[in-house]
Amino acid sequence: MREPAIDILDRPLPYAGHLGARALHDIDLVVIHCTELPDLATAREYGERVLYPHSRSGNSGHYYIDRDGRIERWVAETRIAHHVRGMNAHSLGIELVNRGRWPDWLDSRNQAMDEPYAEAQIAALIALLRALHARLPALARIAGHDELDTETVEASDDPSRRVCRKRDPGPRFPWARVLAGSPLVRIGQAALPPDER
């Protein structure tokens, strides 16, 4: 059965053409992120920053879903976006607008990630996952950013304490609902082949 079309606004990042190319059949994983920023406009500002002079590119997901369920594509699937360490070549990054730990990401007193995800966001995410699965032949797996990047770093407020570098999508993300509505299978660090850990 063919999935219904969903509305996606294409807003390519200025450097999107500088990102590495890939074939659609290479994509087998979706990584779920949250922006850990206050709104989509701020996420766009961060996404447009050039952090890697050699490629004239920065960090971003492929798709962004705002709290009202609006979906934007900032990087085409045929381009490799920088969104998760070591797994960019075969994955898509989907960012949900959510404050997360903003503005003190690494402060040990600010690790709760209390903002719930909006109903419209989760409905849009499930629709997007179903549409991507219908179009991308190898797409079968899904994971949270926190499951793939498990590094800890010194807390910004207390160097004697360690905090997770990445916690997104966080404890308020409704994994059970997303998995029930999506054909993708969740993986985690322990399920990855050794060369992808």
TORFIZA-605409 format. One line per field, with one value per residue (C-alpha): residue number from 0; residue in one letter; x negated, z negated, y negated. Coordinates in nm, 3 decimals, decimal comma. Each point is the difference from the previous one (the first is absolute). Layout:
% residues N
paro <- c(NUM/...)
vexnu <- c(a/...)
u <- c(X/...)
w <- c(Z/...)
v <- c(Y/...)
% end
This chain:
% residues 197
paro <- c(0/1/2/3/4/5/6/7/8/9/10/11/12/13/14/15/16/17/18/19/20/21/22/23/24/25/26/27/28/29/30/31/32/33/34/35/36/37/38/39/40/41/42/43/44/45/46/47/48/49/50/51/52/53/54/55/56/57/58/59/60/61/62/63/64/65/66/67/68/69/70/71/72/73/74/75/76/77/78/79/80/81/82/83/84/85/86/87/88/89/90/91/92/93/94/95/96/97/98/99/100/101/102/103/104/105/106/107/108/109/110/111/112/113/114/115/116/117/118/119/120/121/122/123/124/125/126/127/128/129/130/131/132/133/134/135/136/137/138/139/140/141/142/143/144/145/146/147/148/149/150/151/152/153/154/155/156/157/158/159/160/161/162/163/164/165/166/167/168/169/170/171/172/173/174/175/176/177/178/179/180/181/182/183/184/185/186/187/188/189/190/191/192/193/194/195/196)
vexnu <- c(m/r/e/p/a/i/d/i/l/d/r/p/l/p/y/a/g/h/l/g/a/r/a/l/h/d/i/d/l/v/v/i/h/c/t/e/l/p/d/l/a/t/a/r/e/y/g/e/r/v/l/y/p/h/s/r/s/g/n/s/g/h/y/y/i/d/r/d/g/r/i/e/r/w/v/a/e/t/r/i/a/h/h/v/r/g/m/n/a/h/s/l/g/i/e/l/v/n/r/g/r/w/p/d/w/l/d/s/r/n/q/a/m/d/e/p/y/a/e/a/q/i/a/a/l/i/a/l/l/r/a/l/h/a/r/l/p/a/l/a/r/i/a/g/h/d/e/l/d/t/e/t/v/e/a/s/d/d/p/s/r/r/v/c/r/k/r/d/p/g/p/r/f/p/w/a/r/v/l/a/g/s/p/l/v/r/i/g/q/a/a/l/p/p/d/e/r)
u <- c(0,000/-0,135/-0,046/0,188/-0,203/-0,114/-0,082/-0,370/-0,146/-0,340/-0,239/-0,350/-0,282/-0,239/-0,277/0,217/-0,167/-0,340/0,106/-0,111/0,228/0,140/0,247/0,345/-0,049/-0,284/0,240/0,100/0,038/0,196/-0,146/0,246/-0,127/0,145/-0,139/-0,066/0,081/0,300/0,151/-0,041/-0,147/-0,282/-0,058/-0,033/-0,259/-0,203/0,045/-0,132/-0,326/-0,304/-0,196/-0,214/-0,210/-0,127/0,355/0,150/0,282/0,140/0,215/0,362/0,268/0,174/0,350/0,132/0,344/0,136/0,235/0,302/-0,091/-0,144/-0,278/-0,296/-0,276/-0,332/-0,220/0,103/-0,019/-0,263/-0,237/-0,186/0,091/-0,217/0,237/-0,146/-0,360/-0,116/0,337/0,080/-0,076/0,293/0,248/0,261/0,026/0,344/0,003/0,304/0,017/-0,031/-0,188/-0,175/-0,272/-0,023/-0,172/-0,238/-0,041/-0,287/0,093/0,045/0,298/0,180/0,024/0,373/0,134/0,353/0,178/0,255/0,025/0,307/0,268/-0,027/-0,376/0,030/0,280/-0,214/-0,304/0,191/0,136/-0,351/-0,151/0,266/-0,055/-0,379/0,032/0,221/-0,258/-0,333/-0,055/-0,259/0,149/0,078/-0,148/0,056/-0,193/-0,025/-0,308/-0,071/-0,017/-0,270/-0,213/-0,052/-0,307/-0,007/-0,182/-0,084/0,299/-0,029/0,086/-0,214/-0,296/0,007/0,338/0,069/0,308/0,112/-0,107/0,323/0,330/0,242/0,273/0,023/0,225/0,321/-0,023/0,290/-0,195/0,285/0,240/-0,253/-0,102/0,363/0,071/-0,318/-0,136/-0,354/-0,177/-0,173/-0,365/-0,235/-0,370/-0,009/0,177/-0,250/-0,273/-0,342/-0,120/0,290/-0,037)
w <- c(0,000/0,097/-0,279/0,033/0,105/-0,277/0,020/-0,022/0,046/0,171/-0,156/0,100/-0,219/0,184/-0,007/0,088/0,341/-0,168/-0,197/0,122/0,237/-0,045/0,157/-0,152/-0,032/-0,249/-0,260/-0,259/-0,323/-0,137/-0,298/-0,216/-0,148/-0,177/0,075/-0,366/0,103/-0,070/0,350/0,368/0,086/-0,249/0,132/0,349/-0,124/-0,153/0,307/0,235/-0,192/0,187/-0,245/0,241/0,224/0,217/0,115/-0,066/-0,194/-0,351/-0,220/0,088/0,049/0,327/-0,131/-0,269/-0,156/-0,183/-0,297/0,227/0,215/0,291/0,173/0,170/0,199/-0,035/0,161/0,279/-0,073/0,275/-0,211/-0,315/-0,284/-0,312/-0,279/-0,181/-0,049/0,227/0,156/0,231/0,326/-0,036/-0,217/0,007/-0,285/-0,110/-0,247/-0,212/-0,137/-0,378/-0,265/-0,139/-0,232/0,163/-0,077/-0,238/0,180/-0,209/-0,340/-0,239/-0,159/0,336/0,134/-0,046/0,353/-0,128/0,308/0,134/0,374/0,165/0,134/0,344/0,003/-0,073/0,254/0,263/-0,094/0,040/0,338/0,112/-0,113/0,191/0,313/-0,018/-0,052/0,309/0,213/-0,131/0,066/-0,272/-0,277/-0,287/-0,327/-0,237/-0,304/-0,231/0,021/-0,364/0,084/0,263/-0,162/-0,359/-0,083/-0,329/-0,058/-0,296/-0,124/0,073/-0,360/-0,173/0,175/-0,255/0,139/0,335/0,217/0,326/0,303/0,175/-0,172/0,285/0,068/-0,378/-0,250/0,112/0,352/0,053/0,139/-0,043/0,204/0,274/0,035/0,007/0,287/0,195/0,185/-0,125/-0,265/-0,289/-0,058/-0,273/-0,069/-0,100/0,320/0,231/0,181/-0,162/0,290/-0,059/-0,379)
v <- c(0,000/-0,341/-0,254/-0,330/-0,303/-0,230/-0,370/-0,073/-0,347/0,012/-0,255/0,116/-0,124/-0,236/0,261/0,304/0,029/0,039/0,308/0,341/0,187/0,351/0,240/0,039/0,376/-0,067/-0,145/0,261/-0,200/-0,297/-0,183/-0,193/-0,325/-0,299/-0,342/-0,090/-0,357/-0,224/-0,011/0,085/-0,341/0,049/0,352/-0,147/-0,252/0,282/0,220/-0,266/-0,041/0,128/0,213/0,202/-0,229/0,288/0,085/-0,346/0,166/0,038/0,222/0,062/0,260/0,073/-0,072/-0,234/0,034/-0,304/0,018/-0,061/0,303/-0,198/0,195/-0,165/0,169/-0,179/0,266/0,238/0,372/0,031/-0,213/0,103/-0,236/-0,024/0,106/0,303/0,111/0,280/0,087/-0,289/0,182/0,240/-0,188/-0,275/-0,249/-0,117/-0,290/-0,082/-0,353/0,034/-0,200/0,305/-0,132/-0,343/-0,236/0,181/0,332/0,132/-0,143/0,295/-0,178/-0,030/0,355/0,070/-0,074/-0,066/-0,138/0,249/0,054/-0,151/0,233/-0,163/0,062/0,370/0,049/-0,177/0,209/0,326/-0,112/-0,099/0,331/0,194/-0,210/0,040/0,376/0,022/-0,186/0,127/0,372/0,070/-0,214/0,237/-0,136/-0,290/-0,123/-0,296/-0,220/0,084/0,372/-0,053/-0,271/0,110/-0,208/-0,187/-0,329/-0,222/-0,197/-0,371/-0,093/0,262/0,168/0,282/0,113/0,165/-0,051/0,156/-0,197/0,097/0,082/-0,055/0,075/0,038/0,175/-0,178/0,142/0,248/0,295/0,251/-0,212/-0,077/0,364/0,114/-0,241/0,060/0,304/-0,070/0,209/-0,175/0,070/-0,109/0,000/0,367/0,103/-0,170/0,191/-0,060/-0,217/-0,244/-0,037)
% end
